[in-house]
Amino acid sequence: MDYKPYSPEWHRKRYLKEALDAYFDDYVEVDTIYTDIMDILNDKMVASLDEYKKLDDLYSRFNA
């Protein structure tokens, strides 16, 4: 999918392409690329769950 040049979507896709190109330029194994992506997604998920728990606790204290 092509995005309008210099739009936020265009920049995100460009950054992702540059990151993947760095892996391929360094001849990193596909399994390592996959593992790194999954690690990043897992870290994001854990951080999001922690944030949710904090907000839920705050909400519960005021709406008990």
CORGIPE-V373869 format. One record per helix or strand of 3 or more residues. SS is the DSSP state (A for helix, B for strand). FROM is the first residue (numbers start at 1). LEN is the number of residues. If there is no record, write none. Layout:
BEGIN
<<SS,FROM,LEN> <SS,FROM,LEN>>
END
This chain:
BEGIN
<<A,8,18> <A,30,33>>
END
